[in-house]
Amino acid sequence: MQTSIAATQTTRSICCYCGVGCGVLIEHDGETILNVKGDPEHPANFGKLCSKGSSLHLTGDLSARALYPELRLGKGLARARTDWDSALDHAANQFAATIAEHGPDSVAFYVSGQLLTEDYYAFNKLARALVGTNNIDSNSRLCMSSAVTGYTRSLGADAPPCSYEDIEQSDCVMIVGSNMAYAHPVLFRRLEEAKAKRPQMQIIVIDPRRTDTCELADLHLAIQPGTDVALFHGILHILMWEGWLDRSFIEQHTEGFDSLKTLVRDFTPQMVAELCGINVVDLQTCAHWIGTTPSFLSLWCQGLNQSSAGSAKNSALINLHLATGQIGRAGSGPFSLTGQANAMGGRETGSLAHLLPGHRVVANAEHRREIADYWGVEQLPGSTGLTAVELFEAVGDGRIKALWIACTNPAQSMPDQNKIHQALALCPFVVLQEAFSTTETCHYADLLLPASSWGEKEGTLTNSERRISHVQAAVTAPGEARPDWSITLDFARRLEQRLRPALPSLFAFDSPQALFDEYKGLTAQRDLDISGLSYSILDQQGPQQWPFRADLQSGTSRLYADAQFPTASGRAQFVADPYRAPAEKRDARFTLSLNTGRLRDQWHGMSRTGTAARLFGHVEEALLSLHPDEMRRRRLLDGQLVSVKSRRGSLVLPVQSDDSVRSGHAYLPMHWGNRFLKGLGTNVLTSPVFDPLSKQPELKHASVEVSKVDLPWQLFALVEGDVQNRLSALRPLLEGFAYASLGLAGRERPALLIRAAAASAPDSQLLAQIDQLLGLDEGPIMAYDDPRKAVGKRVRIEEGRITAIRLAGETAARDWLKSLWSEGRADEELRRWLLAPLTTPPGNSGASAGSKILCSCINVSQEAICAGISRGLDLNGLKQELGCGSQCGSCVPEIKRLLATQVAQAPVQL
């Protein structure tokens, strides 16, 4: 749908972030995206958006975009702009020569859950039918492959059986290994509303941390990381003991229960409680609720999946649904929350190395024959391709000699980043098909191909509840950027001329719709049958859930209502996997367990969200969280710099006390890479050990040690304007510092923030270079320097307000200055301080400065909310007076905690 009101147009689309698949209305003028609103007619979100989705229109900074093809003609040389024909001919020549000399398995494709289904399908046909390799894997391997294995082993197919409406209809919801409030905020809002309408609904949260999601929980089980299988076996033990089983369902519709029953007999409540670090009463309460509730729904994400036992965790959870018959009914079932916008579409089209289109598998000869016949090729390769970790190991040891990366950033997202960077540097030919020129992987691209991005391309995607939406382009892509499907097919046709010149083309598609129409034929008579679906149906009837067979008039909201499963016997399978601890153990050298996860307002590697200053307001920089006991044990204070070391690498970053983290553990958000944090980012610490079945790496668990570092010389800088270009130019200059962090600040006037530290003052020439890039080398600059103390301060003031700041040597005034900048003040107090040998802010001006933004939508700070609470405002009063919590609602759990703290601290009336 596209409507026009004067010069402003509205185009229906889908948010490109998480797997909720929220509908959005893009407001634009035909050339520029002006605003974004939630689509009230889309059944995934009914008009709601989270802080990330509602700021999509702010992420269009052209200075961060890849605009033209760029080619490097030799390692060590800079890339130069080229034209599309030259770029794709060069790529085709390189791939053809590599395949001729080393065979088809010497090349690989690494794609993304951000691609549309049609893009995925084009890549799959290119790799498997033309090149003849199954070396095509997706970054979904890092987040969803254990869920794929769990569903397939237990139920017979990778088919989440539930719908979002089950959230409102369930009597007992168990959230496992997911900070749903941050990772899937719009679904969490639906859960909040359901709980408010039906307070008797029971909500269980299983998570080692006490996250914002726990604010809604009736029961929080803060288990030891990695003990999920033991917990689920322990719950099943109690269900068996108490007789809370659906024996009729077990006998008529399942297999394998006797083996599982024998295994879980040993998982007594006392043993499980001790192993998981919880109390027996809470364990029994959890089992009682699951066993006696009319409807039981489980929701999970990376806490189960990103594990060396991820497949076992998924199946052990599904066992609970099978044992109680809680599947295929309203409000019931095992529901994996998908990580990326179209990770489901990738799974459907076969974009994991072991899969083929239509939920087929490479290992099945009949499946390979079906695809080969459909595509009109003699055969498909029979050996399973390399999965993500294996693939980059093969790049590093020289087996992969040409690598095509599309719409993903492995130089930030893969575990064991030192090895990933080494592998990419060694690879003879790396192609990067990417919308953003600023990602860490861009550094290694021999050929950079500019791709269209959100709001600029057409196709389909599938969300967590199997709902397919038609995405329409609102504006034309900038520069010479092209849609992913178009780039892929153009390359495929050129490679085809070199590999099979006499044969008809496999890639005679002229639109994404043509790709979709061919792909859907491969789903016919499969569990995900969409043979009855079309672009026109999606446009006329709205988004539809699969299966949508040719004989259906609408999609299917819930699977397995007839208790028939797509297994050989038609029965679901109980899986009896033993409990196994995480692969990496703590020891005397590495005494803490590191957990990674999401921030509320950032997304993955921040290639997109990192262009919107508003999204840094809640958390400005990477912070390591430790329990207060661990802080005391190491004699650390909030904000101090620490070294975090694992067996693979180390980082220097600030630490903060956080009692939501268990003692013995540490927490670090996943988003920070080498672009925003010196040292290759969070994943320099994480482990590449993976689940033996799903091949998903254990990103959620690594053993680390934390110690204080002494870096007395510090740098702080803030500069308005041209933030992306300045960020790219300044980042290399910070390599000489032991610690360096970059971020954005501001709302109406975005600015680049820099923090760095070193053991001693750097060379004065380096400071001069930094000042030049900050615009602090000439013009209306006020400066004070004390070379003897290696201390200096510079502020640029234009039209009566601060536009740039640089503090060197000592940064005690940074929050005060940032506060003056955000308020647009440059008063006499500032001028007196600047021209005096003072480094600390005058008076108590800095006492409350630097208050973080709690509500990103309305720009309300924590300080303003606390002030409102002190005046007696409750949650509704804060919403009405300040606006906080009235839009996406992501800040509500934090506001509730502040309100609770205020009540707890209030004097008792005698």
N, C-alpha and C positions, 0 to 999 in steps of 0.2 A: 504494500500500500504506500502511495506517495501522494500527499495532498499539498496544495499550495495556497498560501494566504499572503497576498502581495508579493514581496521579495523573499519571504521566508517560507521554506518548504519543510515538510516533516516526512521522514522515511523510517519505516519499521525495521528494526534490526535486533541483534542479540548481544548482550555483554560478552566481551572476549576473555573474561577472567576465569572464574571457577566453574565447576560443573553444574551449578544450579541452573544455568542457562536462562537468566532473566531477560525478559523482553524489554527493549529500550526504544524510545522515540527520539530519533536524531533530528534536531532542528538545524537547518543549514540554509545557505543562500545559493546552493548549487556548486560552490567552489570551496567554501570553508564551513566546517562544523562549528556551530555557534553555541549549542547547548544540548543537554541530554536529560531526558525524563524517563521514569519508569513507564512501561506500557501497561495500562490498567486492564487490557484485554488478554494479556499473556498469562496462561494458567500456571506458569512457574512462579511468578512474583506478584501478579495483580497490581502492578504499578510501583511496588517497593524497589528500592535500590540501596546498596550499601555505600559506604564512603568512597570506595574505589570506583564502583560503577557510576555513581552520580558525578564523578569528576573526570569521566572519560574525555570530555571535550577539552579539558585542560592539558591533555597529554599529546597535543599535536605540534610540539616544538619542531619546526623544520630543521633546525640546526642539529637535531639528534637523528634525523632520518638519512637513510641511504637513498640517494637521489639518482645516481648514474652508475652504470657498470664500471668497475675498476679492476685492472689487471696488473699483476706483478709478474714480470718476465724472468725473475730469478730470485732465489732466496737471498735475503739481505737487502734487496732493492725495495724502494717504495712503490706502492701501487700507483698507477696513472689511469686517468679516465679514458674509457674506450667506448665503442658503440656496441649495440646488442649483437649484431651479426659477428663481429670480430670476437666478442666475448664467448658466445656460444659455440662458434666454430673451434676456438681454441680449446674449450672444455671438451667438445666431442673428440677432437684429435687426441687430447691427453688420455681420455678414458678408453678410446679405441686402441691406442698404442699400448696402454697398460694391460688391457684385457688380452690383446694379441700376444704379448710377451709373457704375462704371468697368470693368465686365466681369469675367468669371471669373478672368482672369489677374492681377487686382489683389490677389488673396489667395494665400496660400501656406501650406504645411505643412512643418515641419522636424522629423523624427522621429528615432528612435534604435535602435541595435543592442542596446539593453537591453530593448526591447519584446519581447513574445512574438509568435509568428507570427499569432495571431488578432487581436491589437492592430493589427499591421501591415496585415492584410487589411482590417480595418474602415476604417482611414485611407485606404487606396488606393481603396476603393469610394466613400468619401465625396468624395475629391478629384476623381477622374476621372469617375465616373458621375453624381454629384449636382451638384457645383460646376461641373464641366466644365473643369478645369485639370490640366495635368501638372506644376504647380508643387508637387511633393511630393518632397523629397529627405531623405536620412538622414545622420546623422553618420558612417555607414559610408563616405560619400564621402571622408572624411578619412583612412581607413585601408585600405579594401579595393577601391576602384573600379579601380585599376590592375591588380589581380589579376583582376578580372572581365573587363576588356578583354583582358588577356593570354591567359587561358583561351579566351575567345570567339574571338579572332583566330586563335589557333594550333590549337585543338582543336575549335572549332565550338560550344562551349557553356561556360557558367560552371559547370564541374563538376570539382572536385578529384578526381583519379582514385584517390587512395591511401587507405589506412587506417592507423590508428596502429600496427597490428601490423607494418606495413612497416618501422617504426623498428627493431624487434628482428630483422627478417629481412634487412636490407640489409648489403651488404659495404662500401659506401662511402657515407657520408652527408655532404652538403655543406650547411652552414648559411650563408645569405647575408643580411646586413642584419638580423640578429635576435640580440638578447641573450636567447636562448631560456631561459637559466637564470633570468632575471628575468621575461620576458614570458609564457612558457609553462612554468612550473617543473615541473609534473607530467609533461609530455612529456619534459622534460630528464632527470628522474629515470629514466624508462624508457630513455632513450638511455645514461645512465650505467651502468645495470644491464646493458644489452646489451653495452656495451663491456667491462665487467668479466668477463662470461661468455665473450666472444669478443674478446680483445685484438687479434687481427689485423684487426678491423674498422677501416677507415680513416675518420677524421673530419677534414673540412676546414672551417674557419671563415673566412669572408670578411667583414671588418668593419674600418673605420678605427680603432676602439678595441680595446684588449685587454681584453675584458670577462670576466666570470666564465665565460661559455660557452667562451671560449678555453682554459680550464684543462683541458678534455677533448680539445682538438684535437691531432691529429698534425701538422697543418699550419695555420698562421694566416697568411692573406694580408691584411695591413693596408693595403688599397688607399686611394688618395686618394678622398675622398667624391665620389660621382657618376660614377665611371669604370667602373661595372659593365658597361655595354654593351661597352666596349672590351675588358674582361677576358674576357667570354664569347666575343666574336668571336676574341680571341687564342687561347683554349682550342680553339675550333673549328678555327682555322687549324692548330694542332698536330695535332689529331685527323685532319684531312685529310692533312697531310704524312706522318704516320706510318702512315696506313692504318687507324686505329682507328675505323672507321665500320661500321655495319650497312647495307651497300649494298643488300641484299635488302629490308630494311624500307623504306629510302628510296625505292626504285624501286616497290615494290608498294603502299605505304600513305601516301605523302606527295606534296606538290606544292611547287614553288618553290625547290628546293634549288640549282638552277643560278644563280639570281639571288643567293642568299645566298653561294654559293661565290665568285662574282666579287667580292662586297663584302669578304669576310674575307681574301682573298689579301693585301691591304695591311696586315693586322694581324699583322705579324711579331712573334716573341717579343721581340726587342730593343725595338721601338717600343712594344709593349704594356707591357712591364716599366717603361720610362721614364715612360710616361703615367700608369700606375697607381701608381708609386712602390714597386714590389716588385722582387725580383731574378729574373733569367731562370730560374735553377735551380728556384726555388719554383713559378714558372708552369709549367715543364715537368713538374715532379713532379705538380702538380695535374692537368694534362691526362693524364698517364700513368695516374694512378689512375682517372680517369673513363673513359678509353678502354679499359682492360684489366680492369676489375673485373667480376665476374659480375652484380652488381646495384648500381645507382646511384640514390640517393634525394636529392632536393634539398628543403630546407626554407627558407622565407623569410618575411619580414614587412615592417615599415615601411621598412627601409633600401632596399628596391627600390620599394616602393609610393609613399612620400611624396616624389615627385620630379617635376620637370617633364618627365622622360623615363621615368616609371614604367611606361608600357605597353611601351615599347621594351625596358626591362630585363627585364620579365616574359617577353616573347616571346623575347628573346635567350637567356634561361636555358632556356626550353622547347625551343628549337632544339637544345640539347645532348642532350636526351633523345630527340628525334626522330632526330638524326644517329646515335645509338648504339643505337636501338631499345629504350631503357630506359624503357618505359612499358607499363602493363597487365600487369606481371609482379610477383611477390612481391618486396618489398624495393626496388622501382624506381618512379620517376615524379616529376613535379614537384608539390610539395605546399605550397600556400600555407597558412600558419598564421593563422587568422582572429583578428582583434583583439578583437572583442566577443562576448559569450555567444550572441547570436542575429543577428549580422550576416549569416549565411548565410540565415536565415529571411527577413530583409528583402530579400535579393537574389532569393529564390524567389518572394516575393509581389509583386515589382515596385516595391519601395520606394526606388528611385533614379529620378531625374527622367526618364531615358531608357528605363526598363524598364516592362514590364507583367507581371501575374502569370503564372507558369508559364514563366519564361525567354523571354518575348516582349519585343519592342522597340516603342517608340512609332512609330519611323520606318517600320515595316512596316504597310501598310494592311490586309493580310489579318489580321495579329495584332490590330489594333484592332477589326476586324469580328468576330473570334471572341469577344473579350471583351465587346463591346457586345451581341452576340446572347445570350451566356450570362447577362449581367446584365439583359437585357430593356430596354435603352435604345436610343435611335435611333442614336447614334454616340458615339465618344470623341473628345476633342480631338486634332488631328493634329500640333500643334507640340510639339516636345520642351520639357519644362519646364526651369526654371532650376535649375542645380546649386548646391551650397552656397555657394561664393564668389560666384557670379553672383547668387544669391538675395539675399544680404545687401547686395550692391551695389545691387540693385533696391530693397531696403528703404531704403537710404541716399539714393537719388535720387528716391524718392517713387513709383516704379512699383508697389511692393507697399504696400498701405495697411492690410491686416489680416493678421497673421501668427500662426499657431498652432504653438507649440513644444511637443513632448512628450518628456519623459524625457531631455533633453539640455541642455547648458549652453554654448551658443555664446559667451557672454560670458567664457568661459575657454578654450575649445578651438579656436576659429577663429583663423586667422592674422591678423596686422595688427589687433590688438585695439583700437587707437584708433578705427579706422573702424567696427568692430563695435559698440562702445559708442555712438558717434555715431548709427549707423543705428537701433539699438534705441530710443534716446532720442527720435528723430524720428518713429518709426512711430506712426501715429494709434491703432492698436489692437493690442496684443500679448497673446495668451493663452498662459499657461504651465501645462501639465499636468505636474505634478511631485510626487514623493514628499517631496522635501526643500525646506524653506523658506529654506535658508541659501545656495543657490547664487548666483553672481554675476548670473545672468540674472533671478533673482527681483526684483531691484531695478527692472527695466524692465517687469514684468508689470502690465498694467492689470487683468487677471483671472487670479488664481491658483487653479487647480483641484487639490485634493489627490488624489493617486493612490496606489493600493496599491503595495506594494513587494515585494521578495524575501520569500518565505515567506508571502505574503498573497494570492497570485493563482494562477489555474489557466490552463493553456494548453500550447503546445508550443514547442520551440526546436530548432534544428539546429546541431550543432557543426561543427568544421573538417573532420571526416571524413564529412560528410553524414549524421550520425546524429541522428535525431529522438527526443527524449525528451518524456515527458509530465510536466509540472510540476504539482504539486498544492499547494493552499493548506494550510498548517499552522495558522495563526492568523487571526483576523479583523483587518482593517486598523484602525488607531487612528482616533479621532475620526470624521469623516465621509468619510474617504478611500475611494475607489471604484476598482475595477479599470479599467485603461485602456480595454479594449474597451467596457465599460459606459458610461464617460464619452463616448467617441467616438460610440457609437450613439445615446445620448440626445440629444446635440447634433445629430447627423445627422437624426434624426426631426423635431426642431424646425425645423431649416433646411429640411427637405423640405416642411413645411407652408407655408413662405413662398415656396419656389421652384417647387414642383410640387404644389399642394394637391389637385388632382383625381385624381391618379394613385396606384396602389397603392404601398405603401412598399417601398423597396429594402432596408430595414434591419429586417426582422421577425425578428430573432435574439433568443433569450432565454438564450443560454449561449455560452461559448467553443467548446464542441463543435459547436454549430450553425454557427458561423463556419468551423471547420475542415472540416466536412463539405461546405460549399459550396465552399470554396477548393480542396480536393483535386481536385474535378472539373475544374478549370482546368489541372491537371498531367497529365491522362490523355493518353497517347500522346505525351508530351513526354519529353525526356531525364531529367527529374526526376520521372517518373510515381510518384505515391504514392496512386493510386486504390484500391489494395488495403489501405491502412493505415487504422487507426481508433484511437480512444482505448482501446477494449477490447483490441485486439491489443498496443498499447504496454504496457498494464497487465499482460497475461498473459504476453507473450513478452519484454518488456523493450524498451529503445531499439533502433530499427531504422535502417539506412542506406538512403537512396534510391539508385536507384529501387526501389520496392516496388509493382509492378504488381498488378492484380487476380488475375493468374494465378500469382503467386508466394506462397510460404509464409513467406519471410523476406527480409530486405533484401539488398542487393548490396554486397559488401565492396570490390570493385575494379572499376574501369571500363576499357574498351578492351582487354580480354584478347583480343578477336577482331580487334584493330587496325582496327576500323570506327569512324569518327568522325562526329559529327552535323554534317557540312558538306555542301554541295551535291553534292560529288563522293564523299563518304564517306572522303576522305583528309585527314590532318592537313596543316596549312599551315606551311611555313617562312616566317618573316617577316624580311625584309632591311631593318632600320632602321639608319640610320647612327648613329654615336656623336655625341652632343651633350653638351657640358659643362653643368653646372648654370647656371640662368638668371642668378644673381647672382654677379658676379665680385668678387674681392678687388682693392683698389686702395690708393693711398697713404693714404686716409682710413679705410678699413675693411680692416685687414690680416689679420684672422682669419676662419676659416670656422667658424660655429657649428653644432654638431650637437645634436639634442634626442633624448631617449629616456626610458626608464622607470626607476623605482626598484623595488627588490625588493618592498617592502611597501606601496606605494601604488598607487592605481588611478585613471587618467584625471584628472578634475578634483577628486578627493578629496571629493565630496559625501557618499559613504558611508564610505570609509576614513578620512576626516578627522574622523570621530566616535569613532574607536577609538584611545585614547592608546597602546596597545601598538604600533601600527603606525608610530609616530614614533620608536621606540627605535633603529632602525638608522640613520636619517637624520632629524634634527630640523628642519632648515631648508634652504631653497634655497641651494645652493653652486655656484659656477661653477668648473669644472675646467680648469686650464691645464697644459701640459707644463712641467716645471721650467725648461727653456730660456726659455720665454716669461715665466715668473715672474722669472727673473734679468734678462731684457732690460728688463722694466718695473719692476724693483726692488720686487717685491711679496713679502710674507710670507704664510704661511698665516693665514687668518682676517681679513686686512685687507679693508676695504670697497673695492669698485671700482665704477666706472660702466661699464656695458656698453651700447654704443650701436649701433643699426643704422640703416638709412635710414628706418625707420618709427617708432622709439621708443627708449626707454632704461629701464634698471633700475639700481638700486643694490643690491648684495648682496655677501656675503663670497666670497673666492676661495680655492681650495685647489690645492696642487701635486699633479699626478696624471700619472705617467709612462705611464699606459695611454692617454693622449690624445696624438696626434701633435703635433709642433711645428708651429705655424701654425694650429692648430685650438683650439676651445674646446668644452666640453660642458656642457649645462644640462638637468636633468630637466624633462619636459614638464608635470608635475602642478601646478605652482604657479600660482595665479591671484590675483586681487585680494583674495580673502578672506584668504589666508595671507601674501601678499607685496605690499607697497605698490608700485603702478606698473603694475597690470593683468596682472602675471605674465609667464611665459616667452613667451607668444605675442604680446606687444607688440613683440617683436623679429622674429618670423618673417614669411616672405614669402607673399603671396597668389597668386603666379605658379603656374599649374597646368599639368598635362599636357594637351595639346590634344585627346587622345582620351578619356582617363578623367576629365578635369576634376578630378583629385586634386591638391591644393596641395603645394608643395615645402616641407613643414614641416621636413624634415631638413637644409636647407641655407640659411644666411643669412650675409651678410658683416657682421662686427661689429668694433668697436674696444673695447679695454679699457684703462682708466686708473685710477690710484689717486685716491680722493677723501678729503679731510681733513674728518672729522666727529668732532671730539674729545669732544663731549658725548654720553654714551651712557646708555641706559636698559635695565635688565633687571628683569623681574618674573615671578613664579611665584605662582599662586593655585589652591588646590584647590576643587573643587566647582562645579557649574552651568557647566561650561566652555563649552557652546555659546551660552548666553545672554550670558555675559560676553564671549565672542569677538565676537558681533554688536554688543554695546554698545561695546566698546573699539576696534574697528577704525576707526570714523570719527574717534575722538580722535587717531589716529596719523597723520592726513593731513598735519599740519604738520611731521612729521619727514622728513628726506631719505631715511632708510631705516627700514623697519618690517617686522618678520617676526613671525608668530604660529604657534604649533604646540602640540602636546600632549605631555605627559610622564606617566610613571607607569604602573602596572599595576593594583594594587589600589586606589590612590588617584589617579585621574586629575586632572591639573592643566593649566592653561593657561599656556603659556610666551610671553613677549613680549620681543622685542629691538628696540631702536630707537636711532637716532643722529641728531644734528643738529650744525650748525656752532657753535651756541651754545645756552645753556640756554633752554628754552621758558618761557612765562609760568607763574608759580607757580600761577595758577588752574587751568591745564590739568593740572598735576601733582596738584592737590587733587582734580580730577574723576577722574583715574586712580586715585588712592588710595581714593576713595570706592567705585568699582566693584570694586576689589580687596579691599575690606573692611579697609583699612589706615588708616581715618580715625578709628576709635574702637575701644575694647575692649582686650584684652590685647596691646598693641602696644609693642615696644621700638624706639626711634627715635634717630637721631643726624643732625643737620643742620648744615651749614656754609654759610650763605647766601653768604658772601664768595667761596667757591670753587665755588659752585653744585653742591655735593656733598651727598648725603643717602642714608640707608639706613634701611629699615623692615622689621621682621620681626614677624609675628603668631605667637604661640606659644600653643597650646591643648592642655591635658592633657599637657604635657611634650613636645610635638613641634611642628615648624614647619608652619604651614598657609598662609602667604603671605609673599612676599618682594618688596621693591622696592628696587633700587639706582638712584640717579640721579647723573649726572655722570661717574661712574667705576665700572666693573663688573668689576674684576680678581678679585673674590671670587665671581663668579657660579657657577663650577663647584664650588667648595668648598661654597657654601651649598646648591646643588642636591644635592650628595652627602649633606650632612647631612639635607636634607629626605627624600631617598629612603630613608635609613637610619632615619628616625624619631628623629633625635637633636637635642636642643637642650641642650647641656651648658654648663658654666661657661666654657669657652673661647669659645663663641659669644657668651655674655653680655658677657664682657670686651671682645671685638672690637666688639660693637655699640655699646658706650658710650664707645669711644675714637675719636679722629680718624684711624683707620687705614682704608684702603680695600682694601689687599691682604690676602689670607688669612694667618693666623698660621703661622709656620714654613714647612714644606713641605707643608702639608695639601692644597694644591690640585694637587700635582704629578701625581697620577694620577686626579684627579676628572674626571668628565664622560666616562668611558670609554663608548663607544657599545655598545648591545646588539647582539651579533652573532647570537645565536639568539633570535628573537622568540617562538618556541613555548614555550621553557623559561625565558626571561628570563636568559640567560647573557651576561655582558659580555665584551668583547674583553680587558679586563684579567684576568678570571678564566681565560679560555682561555690567555692568554700565561703566566699563573702555572702552569697545568697543564703547558704545554709545557716550561717551565723545570724542572719536576720530572721530566721524561722521558716524559710521556704521549704516545703516538701518537694517531692519529685514533680508533681503536677504544677506546683508554683514555679519551680525552676524552668520547666518547659514553657510556661506561659510568659514569664518575665524575661528570661534569657534566650529562649528558643532551643536550648540544648536538649538533645534527646527527642526532638519533635520531628526529625527528618528520617534518617536511616535507623536510628535507635542504637547504633553500635556503642555509644558512650554510656548507655543506661546502666549496665552492670557496674562500671566504675563509679558512676554517680551514686548508685545505691550503697556502695561500700563507703563512700565519703559520708553519706547520710548516717549509716550505721555507726561509723567511727564517731561522728558528732554526738549521737545519742549515747554511746558508751562513755564518752568523756564528759557529758553533761553532769553538773553537780547534783547530788541526790537531795531532794527536798525533805527535810525532817519536820 
